Amino acid sequence: MSYDDVREVDPAVADALAGERERQNETLAMIASENHVSEAVLEAQGSELTNKYAEGYPGERYYGGCEYADDVESLAIERAKELFGADHVNVQPHSGSSANMGVYFSVLEPGDKILSLDLTHGGHLSHGHPANFAGQLYDVEQYEVDPETGRLDYESLREIAEAFEPDMIVSGFSAYPREVEWGEIQAAADAVDAYHMADIAHITGLVAAGEHPSPVGVADFVTGSTHKTIRAGRGGIIMCDEQYADDVDSAVFPGAQGGPLMHNIAGKAVGFEEALDPAFDQYAAQVVRNAEVLGETLQDHGFSLVSGGTDTHLVLVDLRDSHPDVSGGDAEEALEEVGIVLNANTVPDESRSAFDPPGFAPARPR
Ligand SMILES: *Cc1c(COP(=O)(O)O)cnc(C)c1O
């Protein structure tokens, strides 16, 4: 893709786009939530579908001229169903956060209770942080990882659930390097008659490839992003049982969103097709293996890892033991100078702010 047409109209943006392309080509992208899409996904995302309004769902749109939009969305849905074994799929959420909004709006009322993992322990803003709509609309209680092991403590989660009696337990995490036992969380939810939403935003690709156990068929709702480990372009996805299908669909549109980003949905369709290829399974296995070797190598060089290692694509370094005077932000800056791009990150039970945390999270999404 050349930026010739952009350059003719807008040299300043053309320069920035060319600069970003060069930056991506010349640096090592170690941000665990990022990935690089194929040329095929990029082309689909940059397609003429950006011009199309398609409010509604395939076969039931509020606009004419939707036959190709219908084809694309139906393909994305069918492929996601095959990939994840899901009963019902909604591919319209604009992002992972919007997918979570869609689920909350489908079965919760404002003021209802959500139990989720603390942000500094690996949770996500959209799980109920006070700065996010979820924290403002719902009554949120948080669980934490075990301070000794850095791992989820399912027994403590059950106890907190029994005391708080949430309407929904949220699982699935942003900065948690270990395998999640979805059944344990489902049992905690069942015990208090709460819904369970598993947000696999980070590990969508690992779940699709069978490199991480799947919550589909275990949790009531599964949400994900499509631009992280699954590299299908920017966006979100919701999966659920047929019994919640109508509630979820109407919560996404017209509840939370207007017209779907059909060009992004085309990217999802193409990315899911790529993920159905056995080569994707090999890729995902290699991602996990690479992260494991990276984690071991860092430990051999004296770094501490939160939870002592990784089962996923993500490695979280805790600098407090090895480099008490270096913050995650310092590490991020120093590494960027030599072409390695990653993100400073909070670690469990720290006292620094999220803008100057003591950890960093190098990982290798590709
Ligand atoms: C990345 C992430 C999201 C949301 O992603 P956006 O697409 O940036 O809105 C949601 N949940 C978790 C756990 C994530 O890691």
The ligand as an ORCA input file, in Angstrom:
! r2SCAN-3c Opt
* xyz 0 1
  C      -6.962     -4.968     25.721
  C      -8.037     -5.379     26.635
  C      -9.362     -4.928     26.473
  C      -9.826     -3.874     25.552
  O      -9.336     -3.484     24.543
  P      -9.632     -2.203     23.661
  O      -9.804     -2.819     22.327
  O      -8.405     -1.384     23.838
  O     -10.859     -1.534     24.163
  C     -10.339     -5.436     27.306
  N     -10.045     -6.331     28.240
  C      -8.804     -6.774     28.442
  C      -8.580     -7.795     29.508
  C      -7.749     -6.315     27.650
  O      -6.515     -6.758     27.869
*
